[in-house]
Amino acid sequence: MALTRRWIKLGRLFMVAWLSFFIYPVAALLTAGFDRRSQVTGLSILLLLALVWAWFWLRVVAGPDRAFAVPAMLVATGLLVVFTLRTPPQYGSLFLYAVLMAGAAFNWRRGVPTVLALSVLAGVVELARGETITNASGQFLNEVLVGVAAVAGRLMVEANSQLSAAREQIARLAVGEERLRFARDLHDLLGHSLSVIALKSELAGRLIKATPGLAAHEVEDIEQVARDALREVREAVAGYRQPTISAELVGAREALAAAGIELRAEDEHASLPPAVEAVLAWAVREGVTNVMRHSEAKRCTVRVFKKAGHATVEVVDDGRGGTLAPGSGLRGLRERVLERGGTLTAEPLPHEGFRLRVMVPLPEVSAPVDRVTA
């Protein structure tokens, strides 16, 4: 149960309600034959003690007057010493009020020694008012137990507060993670589709005067790609989309053809777990998108295969090579791969071209590898 403001307020009011036990010393002062002066003095001390006690729980403990915790405890202790010494032993002791304040006012490192010191003081006061050593020892043990319980209660409240704060932090992190996932999905979806639209628009612009028929065909393709992108975004928003390698290869062939790049696909993956296939499908999409944008290649080869308990996809082109600056798409793909315990390698080839390789362990022999090279 979370430690809300309502529960904190109820807890403070509950501790203030402990003043109801004052009915016993008040009744004793009024009915046990004390003289007028003793009655006035005793009732005045109890009234001051009640005010300090209520102020301590309503304003001092975790409140605006928390800096007065030690003075409040010292004042309450002094009042209790005077009151205890002025009343006969048969009327008992109220020293547990000071011990409870000490347990609530300090952390456990300071609270435990303070509780012990007040417990010793309670035993000494009992001896001073005429109690036997046995009764004084019993009073000492009683105050120690009450004080330790107060310290434990403070620790529980602090732990509950920390747990509530941790839950809130986890909720915020979950929201942030979901936002990152959604942003990554949108980038992967729209980045590819918009690249295709841009390429086909350029091609249609070049063809519109010379061959209007072909230009019209490219415009139809642009419309279809835009509609597909809209559908995919809607599916991503709904949380249902799980890309497949076959669908990505079909889209890659069409997109690369529009860019004048020949595609060779070698698909030997057979059946894969949906989560693994989704990661490889994203890799195909990101790899093909980068080929269209950066490589200036003539040919692109996509290989999908299973070997040694891993599913692997390679996107290789014969373009200009060089080092690919990691953009948000590649970073997003890297996050997906690491979530599945796989490896991602993005590197230029020795002679020409570039290769993107993603390896993901299959569930039955999965062995997380937290290494990504680029």
NORQUI-V96352 format. One line per field, one symbol per residue. phi: phi as a letter, one per 40 degrees, with the letter a starting at -180 (. if undefined). A space follows every 10 residues. Layout:
# NORQUI-V96352
phi = ???
This chain:
# NORQUI-V96352
phi = .ccccccccc cccccccccc ccdccccccc bbgccdcccc cccccccccc ccccccccbc cfbcbccccc dccccccccc ccccccbcdc cgbbcccccc cccccbcccc cccccccccc ccccccccch cccccccccd cccccccccc cccccccccc cccccccccc cccccccccc cccccccccc dccccccccc cccccccccc bdcccccccc cccccccccc ccccccccgb cbcbcdcccc cccccccccg bcbbbbbbcf bbddcccccc cccccccccc cccbcfcbbb bbbbabafgb bbbbbbbbcc ggcccccccc cccdcccccc gbbbbbaccd bagabbbbbb ccdcbcbdbc bbba
